[in-house]
Amino acid sequence: MIYIDDTDTQWSLGQTVRLTFNNNVNLTSRNVRIFTDASGRLNTGDYGKTIANITGSELSTRPIIELICTEQGILNFVYDIIK
């Protein structure tokens, strides 16, 4: 699980965050879930918004993942696996 702390900022339409890994990861049998809304603005609790659920089989050993905000008010995102 990855938690993105957005306490000091608000996501805006088209805003992109890129996740990279310095070391090799072996995630073939696990999913990577990414959460945001650290302060619970959407009334779903702290980090209550899942913005991506990526299966390990989609990822390389050193993935680069881009998360793009498509709807800022409700924190909808799409993701793209660059590598």
Secondary structure, 3 states (H helix, E strand, C coil): CEECCCCCCCCCCCCEEEEECCCCCCCCCCEEEEEECCCCCCCCCCCCEEEEEEEHHHCCCCCEEEEEEEECCCCEEEEEECC
